[in-house]
């Protein structure tokens, strides 16, 4: 992958002038379809999630829900100086505006940033924005439950969760290896958080290496960020190999490096323009039940729309301190919502597009990680066949996608005349360009995603281990030699606006 060392370029002049969360909001604040604020009192315990479900959660949230504007709640019960932002990344159109591209090219744009990375740098400014206010955990009055207005979604949640805490840490054995990623963080006490790691996450490997030596792992938890940072951080291996710093991709998206700052209470870096930074250490050989306080047996609503089960034994983060900006914005999301879809899905699209472009140039035109799969389980690949050999190459592209992103479960292949972002159009292709007995490829016994309830021995007795599934390719493309028989009705192009104007 290429590294971009250019300090200034034509690209930079086209980008929105964004370098943190607040400038991201400024980019959309005058559009009521994209952003609204409210002073109406809201309780962060269950009520906020219930309200935003109707306004803009979308995703796999149980209906009724929809994709709507991002919201800042400015009157939080119990937190007179706090603000909560939800839904900033819950719309592809909104993300496109913030990143300066169209919504349909987000995956391709992110792929280009991966190819033109710019590493982060230590900020030279003396006044660090994220350290305007400092809370020392040694203070007797310290209680992160009273400092941060964290939310719960339902009455079964294990506790308040930090849902957009970007963890930054280093490999204990090789400090130059850095990783940033988002993990499920449940507040367990005034200065402790539990952390859940999905299998194979790089920070979990860092943690285990430190634990073997009986040492803690210093982490900064960064909240309230430029969406370029959050989205760039969600790449996974093999697109971003072990030890790769995903902040370099955010640098590529902004065409300038992300600025870091030294933490105050631990030996670690933090994102200098974050709204909130929690500094702490993952303790060695200490475990806690996720529902230690609630005893509900549940965690929180997960990305596929079901309540997750509480993990009985999770590592513990001991909080050493909190730093914030003046009047900080706590940024969060609704677990199964469209915001999670985009965070996971757009990097998935970029990863698949990149590998297909390298392996079979010109065949795959675009990729969409569909909302119904939470941005992880279902991908639609738009194929442009150039000759009869591409009938087989289209299916090869699907195999490449499965290799690049192991959590994928189903892939739908469509032609270039189908709008991959229009589900009705995709299903039309399935009805008229697909026959189940010849256009379905099953690949059984493959590792998938443990949070899919159908991927378990209880659902399918042929499965021996949870998180194993049969992966399926649905080839809804027309055979190249039959393309002339599958031409869609063409209408003359016309501007309809004169008929839409009313006196």
Secondary structure, DSSP 8 states (H G I E B T S, - for coil): -EE---SS-HHHHHS---SSHHHHHHHHTT-TTTEEEE-S-B-TBTHHHHHHHHHTB-TT--SS--B--EEEE--BTTBTT-EEEE-TTS-HHHHHHHHTS-GGGHHHHHHHHHHEE---EE---SS-GGGSEEEETTSTT--HHHHS--BB-STT-SS-EESS-EEEEE-SSSTT-EEEEE-EEEEEETTEEEEE--TT-HHHHHHHHHHHTT--EEEEEEES--HHHHHHTT--TTTS-TT--THHHHHHHHTS--EEEE-SSSSSEEETT-SEEEEEEEEEEEEE-TTTTT-SSEEEE-TTSSEEE--SSEEEEEEEEEEE-TT-EEEE--TTSHHHHHHHHHHHHHHHHHHHHHHSTTTEEEEEE-GGGTTTSEEEEEE---STTHHHHHHHHHHHHHHH-TT--EEEEEETTS-TT-HHHHHHHHHHS--TTTSEEEEEEEE--TT-TTSSTTT-TT--STTEEEEEEEE-S--GGGGGGS----------HHHH---
